[in-house]
Amino acid sequence: MTLHEAIEQVLQNAEKPLFSRDIADIINNLKLYKRKDGLPVSASQVTTRANNYSKLFTRESGKIKLVKDDIVSLKFQHYRNKLVHESNAIRIYGRANKIDVLVHALEELLHEENYRFANNLLLKQNFEYADRNSLPREKLLVAYKLCEWFFKQSSRSTMRISDKLITVLSGLNWFKENDNAIETYFEGYNDFLLKIAADNKGATFSIKSEHNLNLFNEFEYDNQINRIVSKLIDKGNFAYMMSQTTTTGIFIPPFHRSAARNSRGEFDDILSKLQNNHNDLDKAILIVPSGVLSSQASFNKEAREQIINSGALETVIAFPNGMFENTAINVSMLIFDFNIRDNQVFFLDASNIVKEDMSEIVKTINTKKLVRDVSRTITYQALSYYDLNPKQYVIDIDDIEVKPGHKLYQIGQLIEQRKYGAMFQNKSSLYVGGEYKLIKMGDIDKNGLYFEPKDNMLGIDHDEIENIDKHLVRGGVVLSAFNNKIKASVLPNDMSFALGQNVYWLKFNDNKILDEYAARELTQAYVTKQVEYYSKGTTIARLSIRDLMEIQIQIPRLEEQKNILFKEFRKSEKPAQDEIVSNKEQDFIKTLKHTLKQPLSGLGNDFASLKSFLNKKIKAKDTIESNETIVPVFDTDTPEQIEIHTLKNTLDRMERAVTDMDYILEQAIKIISISEPTKESIQLKKFLQNIASEYPNIQFKITGKEVEFLADRKQLRILMHNFITNAIKHGFKDSLEKPTIWLEIKAKDTISFQLSIRNNGVPLPPEFTIQDFLAKGSSIKSDVGSGFGGFLIGLILKKHKATIELIKNDGFGILPHNVEFLITLLK
């Protein structure tokens, strides 16, 4: 126990403020805290520690007191600490013993007399004037908080009603001033009833234990807790007993169980009890997964038919997520009144209302307040096809304000073709680099009008697709419809994609609507409202493609669609800003200029000579031979010099220059497109062997132990290919040796390893430096290569937090290799 915990325990037990000296004496006498130096705790040490924990302690008339010193907080802390101090037993023994600790604490609280419970200095002084109802109600709150705290510490995923849902139950108007009898049919603990009874001080409560024991609970300790809850509530009744009792049944099926646990049969049992016991009930509350309110499964349709035919359904509320702990299922509440049947049902869609304070929802339920698109009262005759989803009745999807010059169309009227994705049976057929990129829901950008494929997207090859027409698309609009909203993007026309699961594709009639306009319109608020109306699902709301066809969008003429899109694009354009060009960008521009300089210069000279040559030929009306020179020949020219200037060689050289420039620009695009690496697990030795197989004219010697590490496979390929092509172009060009490259994997330390890249090409010039090679692609004194290889290598290494060294060895010339680079990479 820490010192501040010891101070807290002393004040809780005293239930009044104390001087630092008194606290120190109690701590020392009870040996609650032991200093490392063996000395007793001093008053000044207590004062200092209390000042450091201002959230726990404060000062009052020179004494230290707890910040939360109301009777509920004090008693809760007292019993909580008792449970904490028995934590060794909780950790050592099994589940029954864990519950046993809570059971004993609740029993002690149950039998604690009220005068002892009120033994707080302030309350003791005024006890004779206190509200007679306050102490029993506060005891219920202590018991509730104790249960809530205990089960939050437990690793057992018990289904528990959240504070938000308890607030709604507690605020139902018939609980306020009444003599209430409650029957529960619930597989969890009934401690939530403690909060309901404590909140409604003007009413009395009793729990009919014979109905709620052993219905779902499999463990005697669970039922024992529920018995103690019933006794605490019975003992807490100090209000005036009413002559009329309202009996309420709370039914919560075990809907979070798997089908193997026969949840359907248990739900059937609940409906049967609800029907058979309604003569004994005045009110009933049924809490179910929201999906059953509109599910087309025969079992759910039959259940809804029974509910509606009972004639007692009064209210249906769809709640937001989080009404039950340890489950993500959205739930709804159905309220029945067996005494007053006015042929009306109040529907409230609170599924999109996310508030910590649920009082507004409670107020709307009690007053049956009409709120546009949120709540509405309808007659039984207006119930459609036994559908009880509140969205069907509170949302008016036809309430669309059509803009001037626009017309409403259902999406089904505007499309020529539609497709929907499915799960590929053979998942191993999907891999990064597949022929057709696979579009998944997460790949669609909600803020992007055009779909932008990423390099790391999974793909699939042509021969792995059984039904090409079903799965492949190009152009059109791709969308996902999850969680009550649509994400839509326009696909490029020059690239085919495969559709993943839960992804839809629409080919719109381009005589009626532009793809870009359709994608934009699908995200508008009036469309989202319709999506909410049609979406169905227990955990995540989904929109079926059949319902998607029913959604209405408004469109103007094609010309006006173009104008609207153009204006929006102009608005979204960011104003040009004067930006300082970074050193890296300057290096790139210089490298590009240097790289293009040679082919452009040669191409220009050859073009000028060729132009002059052709003009002379045309003027003289002479024939053209491929072996004649395009420039004057001098007696001193060698045969080799003359051959260089022949028409054939000149044209070949010009063609090569164009090809070289195309290659240079392609390399430049690679550099610009290098982004943050998408890392995956790579077996380096196997990877290097695959690279080597692409160069049959070069001998590779790959050695060292296999290393598995994380890297971007595409960038790593570019890196290795640049080293190899540099060796081919510059090292092996004038070498008489058989081209050989050594790739050796070396161990370094626990977090990194090294890759040695060696070749037997001609040695590098003495002025070559690795720094200039990586930054500019050239050395200080002489140009080395095109420059892009080194620049690209440096960029990829930087992205992978790797380093590179140029090894200079006096043994070069004696060793089989003349050049060695050493790369250090993280595992």
C-alpha positions, 0 to 999 in steps of 0.5 A, a space after each residue: 500500500 502506498 502512503 496516499 492509499 493509507 491516508 485515504 483508508 484512514 479518512 474513510 474509516 474515520 468518516 471525518 476530517 483529521 489532523 495530519 498528526 492523528 493520521 500519521 499515528 493511525 498509520 504507524 499503529 496499524 502498520 499501514 505503510 512502512 518507510 524504507 528507512 524504518 522510521 515512523 511516518 511523520 505528520 509533515 510527510 502526511 501533509 506533503 503527500 496529501 498536498 500532492 494528491 489534490 484530486 483525493 484530499 483537501 483542507 478544512 479548518 487545518 484538517 485533511 479531508 477527502 474530496 469526495 466525502 459524501 456518504 455514498 462516496 465514503 461507503 463505496 470507497 470503504 467496501 471497494 478497499 475491502 474487496 481490493 485487500 482480498 485481491 490475493 484470494 481473487 487472483 489465486 482461487 477460481 471464479 466462484 471465489 471471486 463472486 463470493 467476495 462480492 457476495 459477502 461485501 453485499 451481505 455486510 452492506 445489507 445488514 449494516 444498520 442505518 445509524 452506523 451507515 450515517 456515522 459521518 460527522 456532518 450527517 450525524 449532527 443532522 440525522 434527526 432532521 434528515 430525509 427518512 428516505 435518503 439513507 436507504 436510497 444511498 445504500 442502494 447506490 453504494 451497492 450499485 457502484 460496488 457491483 459496477 466497479 467489481 465487474 469492470 475489474 473482472 475479465 469475464 465478459 458478462 453482458 451488462 446494461 450500460 449507464 445510458 440504458 439504465 438512465 432510460 429505464 430509471 426515467 420511465 414515468 410510471 416508476 416515479 411515484 408508484 408501488 412497483 413490482 418488477 420481474 426480470 427475465 435476463 441472463 445477467 445480474 439484476 444490480 441495475 435495479 438498484 439504480 432504478 430504485 435509488 433514483 425514484 425516491 418517491 416510489 417503492 420497489 419489490 423484486 419478484 425473485 421466483 420469476 427471475 431466478 434460474 431462467 438463464 443463469 447457470 451459476 448459483 453465485 449469479 442467482 445469489 447476487 440477484 437475491 441480495 439485490 432483491 433484499 437490498 431493494 426491499 429493505 430500502 423501501 421507506 416511501 409511503 406504500 401505495 394501494 395500487 401496484 404496477 407490475 413490470 416485466 423486463 425481458 432481455 433475451 440472450 441475444 449475444 449468444 451463438 446459434 449453437 446455444 439455441 438463442 432462437 429457442 430462448 427468444 421463443 421462450 421469452 415471447 411465450 412468457 410475455 404472452 402468457 404472463 400479460 394478465 399478471 403484468 401491467 407493463 413490460 419492457 422487451 430489449 432486442 437486437 435492432 435487426 429483428 425489427 425488420 429482419 425478413 427471416 421467418 422466425 423474426 417475422 413470426 415474432 413481430 406478428 405475435 407482438 403486434 397482434 397482442 395489441 399492447 405495444 405502446 413504444 418502440 425505441 431504436 438506441 445508438 450503439 453501446 447500450 450493453 457493455 461487452 457487445 457491439 450489437 445495436 439494441 431496441 426497446 419495446 414497451 408494452 402497456 396491458 391496461 391502456 390499449 389506444 391503438 397507437 404506437 410511438 416510434 423513436 429513432 435514437 440510433 444517431 443520437 450520441 449523448 452522454 446525457 440521456 435525459 432528452 431521450 427519456 423526456 421524449 419517450 415520456 411525453 411522446 414528443 413529435 420530432 421531425 425525422 426522429 419520433 412519431 406516433 402512428 396507428 396500428 393500421 399504418 404498420 407496414 408488413 409487420 415492420 417495427 423499425 422506427 426509421 420506417 415511420 419517423 423518416 419521411 424520405 419523400 420530403 425532398 426539396 427539389 431545386 429549380 431545374 432539377 428532376 427526381 429519379 430513382 437510381 435504378 432509372 439512371 443506370 445501364 448496368 450494375 454489379 456487386 462484389 463477392 468474396 473470392 473462395 481462394 484467398 491465396 489467389 489475392 496478392 500485392 501485384 496481382 493483374 487486377 487490383 481488388 477494390 475493398 470498402 476501405 480503398 474508397 476515399 470518402 473525400 476523393 471524387 476519383 478513385 486512386 489505386 494504391 501500389 499496395 492494393 491486393 490484386 488477382 490474376 486473370 486466370 484466377 477469376 472464374 467469372 470475368 463479367 461478374 467481377 471485373 469493371 472499368 469506368 463507372 462509379 464504385 461505392 460502399 454503403 455501410 454505417 448509414 452513409 455512402 462513399 463513392 468514387 469514379 473509376 478510370 476508363 483505362 484500367 480494369 478492377 476486381 470488385 471486393 465484398 460489399 462493394 457496388 459498381 454502377 454504370 450510369 447512362 451518360 445521356 442522363 447523368 455524368 459519373 462525377 455528378 452521380 458520385 457527388 450527389 450520392 453523398 448529399 444530406 438528402 441521399 444520406 437520409 434515404 440511406 439511413 431509412 433503407 439500411 438494415 443490420 444488427 451490428 453494422 447498418 448495410 444498404 442492399 443493392 436492391 434498396 440502393 436502386 430505390 434511392 432518389 437523386 435530383 439532377 439537372 440537364 447535362 450542361 448544368 451538371 458540367 457547370 456545377 462540377 466546374 464551379 466546385 472544382 474551382 472552389 476546391 483548388 488551393 490558391 498558388 503559394 510561393 514556396 521555398 524549394 527544398 535542397 532535395 528538390 533543387 538536387 532533383 532538378 539539377 540531376 534531371 537537367 544534367 541527365 537530359 543535357 547530353 541526349 538533348 545536345 547530341 540530338 540537336 547537333 544531329 538534327 541541325 546536320 540532318 536538316 542541312 544535308 536534306 536541304 542540299 539534297 532537295 535543292 540538287 534533286 539528288 538521291 539519298 543513300 544510307 551510307 553517305 555522310 551528312 557532313 563534309 568529309 576531310 582527308 584526315 578523317 579516319 574510316 571510323 569518324 566517317 562512319 559515325 556521320 553516315 545517314 544510317 548511323 545518324 538516324 540510329 543515334 537520334 532514335 537512341 537519344 529519344 529512347 534515352 530521354 524517355 527512359 530518363 523521364 521514366 526514372 524521374 517519375 519513379 523518383 517523384 512517386 516514391 512514397 512512404 514504404 508499405 512494408 511487408 515481411 520479406 525473406 531476403 535471400 529468396 528475394 535476391 535469388 529471384 532478382 538474380 534470375 532476371 539477369 541470365 548473362 551475369 553470374 551471381 554468388 549469393 551467400 549468408 544466412 536467410 534473414 526475414 525483415 520488413 520492407 517495401 517489396 517494390 522499392 527494394 526491387 528498384 534499389 537492387 535493379 539500380 545497383 545491377 544496371 549501374 554495374 552493367 552500364 559502367 562497371 562491366 562495359 569495358 571489363 574483360 572479366 566474366 561479369 560477376 556480382 556477389 551478394 552477401 548477407 552479414 549479421 550485425 547486431 540484434 536490430 540490424 544486418 548488412 548486405 554486401 554488394 560486390 562486382 568485378 567490373 572496372 574500379 570506380 574513379 578515385 574522385 567518386 564519393 558516396 555522398 555526391 552519388 546519393 545526393 546528385 548521382 555524380 561525383 564532385 569532379 566528374 559525372 558518373 552515369 545518368 545520376 538517377 540510379 544513385 539519387 533513387 538508391 539514396 531516396 529508398 535507403 532514407 525511406 527505410 532508415 538504412 545506411 550505405 558505405 563505399 568500401 575502399 580496400 587496398 586489396 582491390 586488384 588482388 581480390 576477385 572484386 573491384 567495387 563493394 557497397 555495404 548496406 545496413 538495414 533494420 530487421 
